[in-house]
Amino acid sequence: METAQQAEKSGLNRYWMAEHHNMPGIASAATSVLLSHIGSKTDRIRIGAGGVMLPNHAPLVIAEQFGTLQALYGDRVDLGLGRAPGTDGATFQALRRQMKDAERFPQDVQELMYFLGNDTDGSPVQAFPGAKSGIPIWILGSSLFGATLAAHLGLPYVFASHFAPQMLGQAIEAYREQFKPSVYLDKPYVMLAANLLLADDDATAEYHFTSAQQSFVRLRRGETGQMPKLPTIWTVSGVKQRK
């Protein structure tokens, strides 16, 4: 909450939260619930999912959830969509999903676009709220798959350059070359995700960034619990500092 409020105070445009499950060190399992709380404690900054892992959900449910957020907070709401499960295989099964559900991602995105669009009048199933909301939809990705899908649907694209920098150039090039204008966009629109840490001085920033580095190392090792509280940590320069 304090981070979102500081982001708004600093003049940033968006505050997005991801979706992860069975990860004690990450607090965004219920993305829309947290976004609602953040929306109630901020005034201007856009709130959004970066993103909802659509294979975990029925598109209708996401349309209703984000339609509700828009009803509460107006045109401050963004909806970013990813196709990864955001968790491990066992947890994915506990969510009553199967890994093959990710293969339906393009169809699920289009179904969600339908529920949020203007053409559901007379349909036996509609999203209330959500229908005709025009909530901005973004496709998230770290490969050519997401770039191509976003291009073909005429949607904005967010590339995960913080963990797949080697694909950055190829993905953006593919997106721009294959982009088809739509009712959402008349030309390509790209946003990059990157790790940044702000502090009053370089030494403090480097010191605190070691926490992010440790988190990535632990994730690579399959250690998903909360970070241990150690009496000392290493800075990027290799000098130990006390907490």
C-alpha positions as CSV (number, residue, x, y, z in Angstrom):
1,M,0.0,0.0,0.0
2,E,2.8,2.4,0.9
3,T,4.5,1.6,-2.4
4,A,1.4,2.4,-4.4
5,Q,0.8,5.7,-2.5
6,Q,4.4,6.7,-3.0
7,A,4.2,5.8,-6.7
8,E,1.2,8.1,-7.0
9,K,2.9,10.9,-5.1
10,S,5.9,10.6,-7.4
11,G,3.8,11.1,-10.4
12,L,3.9,7.6,-11.9
13,N,1.0,6.6,-14.1
14,R,0.3,2.9,-13.2
15,Y,0.6,0.5,-10.3
16,W,0.1,-3.1,-11.4
17,M,0.2,-6.3,-9.4
18,A,0.9,-9.9,-10.6
19,E,-0.8,-13.2,-9.8
20,H,1.1,-15.9,-8.0
21,H,0.0,-18.8,-5.9
22,N,1.6,-21.0,-3.2
23,M,4.4,-18.4,-2.7
24,P,4.8,-17.2,0.8
25,G,7.1,-14.4,-0.2
26,I,4.6,-12.8,-2.7
27,A,1.3,-11.2,-1.5
28,S,-0.6,-11.1,-4.8
29,A,-2.6,-14.4,-4.9
30,A,-5.9,-12.5,-5.0
31,T,-5.0,-9.8,-7.5
32,S,-8.4,-8.1,-7.9
33,V,-8.9,-8.0,-4.1
34,L,-5.6,-6.2,-3.6
35,L,-6.2,-3.8,-6.4
36,S,-9.5,-2.8,-4.9
37,H,-7.8,-2.0,-1.6
38,I,-5.1,0.0,-3.4
39,G,-7.8,1.8,-5.4
40,S,-9.5,2.9,-2.2
41,K,-6.3,4.3,-0.8
42,T,-5.2,6.2,-3.9
43,D,-6.8,8.9,-6.0
44,R,-5.3,9.2,-9.5
45,I,-2.8,6.4,-10.3
46,R,-4.1,3.6,-12.6
47,I,-4.4,0.2,-11.0
48,G,-4.1,-3.0,-12.9
49,A,-3.1,-6.6,-13.2
50,G,0.3,-7.3,-14.5
51,G,-1.1,-9.7,-15.0
52,V,-4.0,-12.1,-14.4
53,M,-2.9,-15.6,-15.4
54,L,-5.9,-16.3,-17.5
55,P,-5.5,-20.1,-17.7
56,N,-6.3,-20.1,-14.0
57,H,-9.8,-18.5,-14.5
58,A,-13.0,-18.5,-16.5
59,P,-13.0,-15.4,-18.7
60,L,-16.5,-14.5,-17.4
61,V,-15.2,-14.3,-13.8
62,I,-12.3,-12.0,-14.8
63,A,-14.7,-9.8,-16.8
64,E,-17.0,-9.5,-13.7
65,Q,-14.1,-8.9,-11.3
66,F,-12.5,-6.1,-13.4
67,G,-15.9,-4.7,-14.3
68,T,-16.5,-4.4,-10.6
69,L,-13.2,-2.6,-10.2
70,Q,-14.1,-0.2,-12.9
71,A,-17.5,0.4,-11.3
72,L,-15.7,1.3,-8.1
73,Y,-12.8,3.3,-9.5
74,G,-13.8,4.4,-12.9
75,D,-11.4,4.6,-15.8
76,R,-8.3,3.9,-13.7
77,V,-8.4,0.2,-14.3
78,D,-6.0,-1.8,-16.6
79,L,-6.2,-5.6,-17.3
80,G,-3.0,-7.3,-18.3
81,L,-3.2,-11.0,-19.2
82,G,-0.6,-13.7,-19.2
83,R,-0.8,-17.4,-20.1
84,A,1.7,-18.9,-17.5
85,P,0.0,-20.5,-14.5
86,G,2.0,-18.3,-12.0
87,T,2.8,-21.4,-9.9
88,D,4.0,-25.0,-9.9
89,G,2.2,-28.0,-11.4
90,A,0.8,-29.3,-8.1
91,T,-0.7,-25.9,-7.2
92,F,-2.1,-25.6,-10.7
93,Q,-4.0,-28.8,-10.2
94,A,-5.2,-27.5,-6.8
95,L,-6.7,-24.6,-8.7
96,R,-8.7,-27.3,-10.6
97,R,-6.8,-26.5,-13.8
98,Q,-4.7,-28.5,-16.2
99,M,-1.5,-27.5,-17.9
100,K,-3.1,-27.9,-21.3
101,D,-5.5,-25.1,-20.4
102,A,-2.7,-22.7,-21.3
103,E,-3.1,-23.8,-24.9
104,R,-6.5,-22.1,-24.9
105,F,-5.1,-18.8,-24.0
106,P,-5.8,-17.1,-27.4
107,Q,-9.4,-18.3,-27.3
108,D,-9.8,-17.3,-23.7
109,V,-8.5,-13.8,-24.4
110,Q,-11.0,-13.4,-27.2
111,E,-13.8,-14.6,-25.0
112,L,-12.8,-12.1,-22.3
113,M,-12.7,-9.4,-24.9
114,Y,-16.3,-10.4,-25.9
115,F,-17.6,-10.2,-22.3
116,L,-16.0,-6.7,-21.8
117,G,-17.2,-5.5,-25.3
118,N,-20.3,-3.9,-26.7
119,D,-21.8,-6.9,-28.5
120,T,-23.3,-9.0,-25.7
121,D,-26.8,-7.6,-25.9
122,G,-29.2,-10.5,-26.2
123,S,-26.6,-13.0,-25.2
124,P,-27.7,-15.6,-22.7
125,V,-24.5,-15.0,-20.7
126,Q,-23.3,-11.5,-20.0
127,A,-20.8,-9.9,-17.5
128,F,-22.6,-7.7,-14.9
129,P,-20.7,-5.5,-14.3
130,G,-18.2,-5.7,-17.1
131,A,-20.1,-5.6,-20.4
132,K,-19.5,-2.5,-22.5
133,S,-16.8,-1.3,-20.0
134,G,-14.1,-0.9,-22.5
135,I,-11.4,-1.8,-19.9
136,P,-8.0,-1.6,-21.5
137,I,-6.6,-5.1,-22.1
138,W,-2.9,-5.7,-22.4
139,I,-1.1,-8.9,-23.5
140,L,1.9,-9.8,-21.3
141,G,4.7,-12.0,-22.7
142,S,8.4,-12.9,-22.7
143,S,8.4,-14.7,-26.1
144,L,7.2,-14.4,-29.7
145,F,4.0,-16.1,-28.8
146,G,2.6,-13.2,-26.8
147,A,4.0,-10.6,-29.2
148,T,2.3,-12.3,-32.1
149,L,-1.0,-12.7,-30.3
150,A,-1.1,-9.1,-29.2
151,A,-0.3,-8.0,-32.8
152,H,-3.1,-10.1,-34.4
153,L,-5.7,-8.9,-31.8
154,G,-4.6,-5.3,-32.1
155,L,-3.9,-5.0,-28.4
156,P,-1.0,-3.3,-26.5
157,Y,1.9,-5.5,-25.6
158,V,4.0,-5.6,-22.4
159,F,7.3,-7.4,-22.6
160,A,8.9,-9.0,-19.6
161,S,12.4,-7.6,-20.2
162,H,13.3,-8.1,-16.5
163,F,13.6,-11.9,-17.0
164,A,13.8,-12.4,-20.7
165,P,16.0,-9.6,-22.0
166,Q,17.5,-11.8,-24.8
167,M,14.1,-11.9,-26.5
168,L,13.4,-8.2,-26.3
169,G,14.4,-7.1,-29.8
170,Q,12.8,-10.1,-31.6
171,A,9.5,-9.8,-29.7
172,I,9.0,-6.1,-30.3
173,E,10.0,-6.4,-33.9
174,A,7.5,-9.3,-34.4
175,Y,4.8,-7.3,-32.7
176,R,5.3,-4.2,-34.8
177,E,5.6,-6.0,-38.1
178,Q,2.5,-8.1,-37.5
179,F,0.3,-5.6,-35.8
180,K,-3.2,-5.2,-37.1
181,P,-5.2,-2.0,-36.3
182,S,-8.3,-2.6,-34.2
183,V,-11.0,-0.8,-32.3
184,Y,-8.5,-0.8,-29.4
185,L,-5.4,0.6,-31.2
186,D,-4.6,2.1,-34.5
187,K,-0.9,1.5,-34.2
188,P,1.4,-0.7,-32.0
189,Y,1.9,0.2,-28.4
190,V,4.7,-1.4,-26.3
191,M,5.5,-1.2,-22.7
192,L,8.6,-2.8,-21.1
193,A,8.8,-4.3,-17.6
194,A,12.2,-3.7,-15.9
195,N,13.5,-3.9,-12.4
196,L,14.2,-0.5,-10.9
197,L,14.9,0.6,-7.4
198,L,14.9,4.2,-6.2
199,A,16.6,5.6,-3.1
200,D,18.1,8.8,-1.9
201,D,21.6,7.8,-2.9
202,D,23.4,5.1,-4.9
203,A,24.8,3.2,-1.9
204,T,21.3,2.8,-0.3
205,A,19.8,1.7,-3.7
206,E,22.6,-0.9,-4.2
207,Y,22.1,-2.1,-0.6
208,H,18.4,-2.7,-1.0
209,F,18.7,-4.1,-4.5
210,T,20.5,-7.1,-3.0
211,S,17.1,-8.2,-1.7
212,A,15.8,-8.4,-5.2
213,Q,19.0,-10.3,-6.3
214,Q,18.5,-12.8,-3.5
215,S,14.9,-13.2,-4.4
216,F,15.8,-14.1,-8.0
217,V,18.5,-16.6,-6.8
218,R,16.0,-18.2,-4.5
219,L,13.4,-18.5,-7.2
220,R,15.9,-20.1,-9.5
221,R,16.7,-22.6,-6.8
222,G,13.0,-23.4,-6.2
223,E,13.1,-21.7,-2.8
224,T,9.8,-19.8,-2.8
225,G,9.4,-19.0,0.9
226,Q,9.9,-15.7,2.6
227,M,13.4,-14.4,2.6
228,P,15.3,-15.1,5.8
229,K,16.1,-12.2,8.0
230,L,19.9,-12.2,8.2
231,P,22.1,-9.9,10.3
232,T,24.1,-8.9,7.3
233,I,23.7,-9.0,3.5
234,W,26.1,-8.4,0.7
235,T,25.9,-5.3,-1.5
236,V,26.6,-5.5,-5.2
237,S,30.1,-4.2,-4.5
238,G,30.8,-7.1,-2.1
239,V,30.9,-5.0,1.1
240,K,28.9,-6.4,4.0
241,Q,26.5,-4.0,5.7
242,R,24.5,-4.5,8.8
243,K,20.7,-4.2,8.7
